Amino acid sequence: MFTGDQEFIPQEECFQERGPTVSFSNLHYSIQETRCCRNTGLEKQILKDVSGIMRPGMNAIMGATGSGKTSLLDVLAGRKDPAGLRQGQVLVDGQAVTSELRLCSAYVVQDDVLMGTLSVRENLLFSANLRLNPKEFSTADKHSRVNAILQDLGLTDCANTKIGTAFLRGVSGGERKRCSIGMELITSPSLLFLDEPTTGLDSNTANSIISLLHNLSRRGKTVIFSIHQPRYSIFRLFDHLTLMHKGEVVYAGAADKALDYFSQLGYQIEPFNNPADFFMDVTSGAATSSIMALASDISKNPLATQYQESSLCRSVLKELVRINQDAVDGPKGQGQPDYPTPFLYQMRVVCGRTLRNLLRNPHTSYAQLLITVIFALLVGVVYFQMPLTLPEAIQNRSGAFFFLIINMVFANLSALELFINERVIFIHENSSGYYRTSVYFLSKIFADLIPNRLIPILVFSSITYFMMGLRAGAEPFLCFVLTMVQVSLAGVSLAFFISASVSTFAMANIFMALPLVFMMVFGGFLVSLNNMLSWLSWLQWISIFKYGLNAAFINEMKGQVFYSNRTIVPGEVFLDLQDLDYSAWGFWQNQLALFGIITVCLLLAYVQLRRINRWK
Ligand SMILES: Nc1ncnc2c1ncn2[C@@H]1O[C@H](COP(=O)(O)OP(=O)(O)OP(=O)(O)O)[C@@H](O)[C@H]1O
């Protein structure tokens, strides 16, 4: 059997400063199984009685796919939903940590979460601006820290190259990954978590990433990462190895002693085989032991049982008892993170990035404006200088307004992508303490509303109003513009609400189409609201179309005169026929209702953004 103290002992002399020691004992983590979006009531255990100690240095978590590497990393980093933690605790330097650990450690996620339209330097500066306290770090300090990180990560040559998007070729995969790591190194964290930092990279790039982490660990940082099949040159840089199999630990100790441990269990590595591949063979059953019997009870994991009975495990547990006895409660957070930067400062930085992103990716804005102009000209030509003679005067105006209102609402479907496109980035940045949810929400709203919504509506209203020959005068024109703006904003805010509530564009389309169809049907144009089924009549009160049409009609008909065989017919006659209140309040109550819809939808969008599940 494996004997002796093979635990990894860090070489203190090569560390400049000591990172924290992460200890975890008896972790049991379960998730509720769901079927067809319903909780089945059954639980799936994904971590079973996992214990260990990770000290400053390179701490690798290895295992086959689905063995629980990422889950363990996430539990240690405080990123996994605490509701699933059935038992056990995680201590950092002997202090019980809450989810606040998320803010004082760094976590590099597997998928890069960088703004593709910004350069490497701009992304790093964004992180520096939001995560370094402006009272302690001047702008020059932040720039010099970014320069130092660019230098350290070997990113100087591509510092001004854009990260890249689906339409824009940017930096290479390795440079992206290094930039992701750099985003987290800005705060000089002493504890760094990385989820599979080498996945998707070629072996040389993977090597350079791990060498970089190794250098950081030699400067005193505690680096904890999950990794798949590392090559030997990578494996030999590990100080501590935790090998997982089906949610259990089958080895935790010094990486260079793992081979001895398994050889004492009767597993022999073939000459020239990579130890990391050999460990995978051992856990998967591809390698057989000459002395270990097959488990008679298949529910038992013989390797995990062996490990639990080993002196290695016993010494870890003994030390954990000592650490847990001295454990003290860590600082309790208020639930909300303490941001290093104030609200207005965050607004400035986040709005700046959103605006820059918009300017460098202007396709949506150009397309929106172009389509608006084409559509306005089309409507203007179709309803060019509408006559005042009856009956075509009323017929044309009814058709034109219906057409305009529908266009105002449906032309804004592009707003659906607002919170979907950057959902992953937002979750990562917000849960890492970059900025408040409200800052992100307001910056996105302003950056979308002004260039993509307000400017096109003003252009659209000006073209159509004068081409169609609607009621002359500054006041009716301004009221018409206001109506179009409010109708459009009501449609946009509904789209924002849906965009903040779902994670895919397809779902967003479905959820958007349904209320719009109902609102249109009950808008008063397609079905006479008086004859409607009474139990559905309440729908008219939330119809953007109804309020928009009413306001547009009142604005045009009130004070207008029509001609029928030399008879003068005032526009108010038609408003009376439709039972529309054309007093000043009658007009403004429609505007108020539209404003109410906008406010409620925006509030709901904000609430939904706050409710997005940040746990992994
Ligand atoms: N939130 C979750 N919901 C459902 N299942 C989950 C969740 N988190 C983890 N699991 C399950 O737990 C098991 C372990 O997952 P985990 O991602 O930790 O494995 P892994 O070793 O990191 O795998 P991989 O290398 O493929 O990423 C898997 O079977 C996974 O499906």
The ligand as an ORCA input file, in Angstrom:
! r2SCAN-3c Opt
* xyz 0 1
  N     -26.128     22.466    -13.112
  C     -26.132     21.198    -13.504
  N     -27.261     20.631    -13.982
  C     -27.280     19.348    -14.372
  N     -26.227     18.522    -14.342
  C     -25.073     19.021    -13.882
  C     -24.956     20.386    -13.454
  N     -23.702     20.591    -13.047
  C     -23.049     19.417    -13.224
  N     -23.883     18.481    -13.710
  C     -23.554     17.083    -13.993
  O     -22.568     16.678    -13.083
  C     -21.616     15.846    -13.708
  C     -20.228     16.449    -13.541
  O     -20.183     17.634    -14.325
  P     -18.865     18.505    -14.471
  O     -19.152     19.588    -15.439
  O     -18.386     18.880    -13.141
  O     -17.885     17.427    -15.110
  P     -16.469     17.638    -15.745
  O     -15.594     16.579    -15.194
  O     -16.004     19.021    -15.583
  O     -16.788     17.318    -17.256
  P     -16.218     17.999    -18.577
  O     -14.777     17.673    -18.608
  O     -16.975     17.330    -19.671
  O     -16.487     19.471    -18.476
  C     -22.030     15.700    -15.146
  O     -22.722     14.490    -15.283
  C     -22.950     16.891    -15.367
  O     -23.913     16.571    -16.321
*
